[in-house]
Amino acid sequence: MASSTTALKVGYIGANGHVVPSSGEFLAVTNPATGQAIGAAYELTPGDLDRIVEQAQMVFDTTWRDTPPDVRGELVRAWVAKLREHRDELADLEVRDVGNLRAETGGDVDGAVRLLTYLAGMADKMEGSSYAQYPDRVAYGVHEPYGVVAGINPYNANIIFVANKAGPAILAGNCIVLKAPDVAPLSTYRVVELALEAGIPPGVISVVTGRGQVVGPMLTEHPGIGMVAFTGGLEAGRAVLRQSARNIIPVTLELGGKSPAILLEDADLDLALPSVLHSNFVKSGQSCVAGSRIFVHSSKYQQVCDELAARAARVKVGLPTDPTSQMGTLVSQHHREHVDRLVRSSVAQGAALLTGGGPLTTGDLAGGAFYSPTVLADVTDDNPAATTEAFGPMASVLSYSDVEEVLHRSNTSPFGLSAQVWGDSAHKIQYLVQHLAVGTVWVNAYRSIHPTVPFGGVKESGFGRENGFDAVRSYTRPKAVVWDLTTARAVPYNEVEGDLRRSHG
């Protein structure tokens, strides 16, 4: 890739390293904070993908599957060292690529380092099973890699998502083809270039990009792909499931959510309110675990609405490169239009706009895709603000009267990724923890994702888990081995019934 001071042009990364074709379709890559073009990305063709997958399969067959687990772990540690060395470069690139704040992109690099470090230590600790012992028999189970797998990522945390998918996949012994998001692909390419510089063999991690509706089906329907890990929107996830049926391959899905944040009567509002608000505005609300349905007990409802509105109005929206900015830009003006339509639709159907509710287009923000931090009140369960994932800075406040009611209303959503519970009543908290239909419940905390704790959703938020041993195991398939140790047995179809054949070995 070119230096950070010039426009970047990316092609595809495979067994021959980073190849930038001299012809073909290139998609413009734009800095969402300024509207200026910062690069171009090659849209993959079916012929390109055939070569990439074929070469990855060859690398798997000849090199990677037989690389000892501890050696794989050492190579990932070398990759981690490269990420640390290039932390500032990666964080700055991600700012221009996605428009997140510099503090947020630096945190993503740190998160990827933490995750890959943890996974590298797991490389030689994935063990098999010994099954019930019978006389003259040995039976055991092993978990084997699929071969070549695919990972399809969204744009909101590129560096984290490369680690989330490539880390466990290659440590399990697979080669992986990553699809970078076409709207913000640059940091994905750079992270994988650093993997190659660290000594991970070319072809173990490949990168492609292009429009989702073009390149996505090419990957999920390719006969050389043994498994797909997808993170993205609900409808795209449904499409991946349909496409995976072509070759009957397993899929893991993380499809976002409409997560409840429940404030009990005894919640510490000085802690809960800024935390819940930040969960909605971090990365300009482009977070799958935003606590976007804020349930407040009726006795505190008006107080919380007033305080949330006042706090949101004070959030400083600015250029991601400005260290005083508290919220950056959305990824594109097209996405900003989607968020604005949802806000206007919610208000038209009865929600009260407390603050925000429109694009920011003046001064330094004129060329970007900035949107004002928005808080809506008087939101009913059937309002678009309560049913539709905004993936933008829009928080909704809902009133409830008791724990049974808020539990029922929280669980009526078809999504089930995460939930927040804020309060001090151990009995009520534990009741909610046990009955909320979500993959993760945070108690007096939010967005607390750690490599040691499995993360993923239920219902329409998907299935499969990231982090922990579950992550590596999801990139393997089980095989049972049954070994008969007898040396004398009755053999079918012998000419003399009951004759015994002696076998030695």
Secondary structure, 3 states (H helix, E strand, C coil): CCCCCCCEEECEEECCEEECCCCCCEEEEECCCCCCEEEEEECCCHHHHHHHHHHHHHHHHHHHCCCCHHHHHHHHHHHHHHHHHCHHHHHHHHHHHHCCCHHHHHHHHHHHHHHHHHHHHHCCCCCCEECCCECCEEEEEEEEECCEEEEECCCCCHHHHHHHHHHHHHHCCCEEEEEECCCCCHHHHHHHHHHHHCCCCCCCEEEEECCHHHHHHHHHCCCCCCCEEEECCHHHHHHHHHHHCCCCCCEEEECCCCCEEEECCCCCHHHHHHHHHHHHHHHHHCCCCCCCEEEEEHHHHHHHHHHHHHHHHHCCECCCCCCCCCECCCCCHHHHHHHHHHHHHHHHCCCEEEECCCECCCHHHCCCCCECCEEEECCCCCCHHHHCCCCCCEEEEEEECCHHHHHHHHHCCCEECEEEEECCCHHHHHHHHHHCCCCEEEECCCCCCCCCCCECCEECCEECCECHHHHHHCCEEEEEEEEECCCEEECCCCCCCCCEEECCC
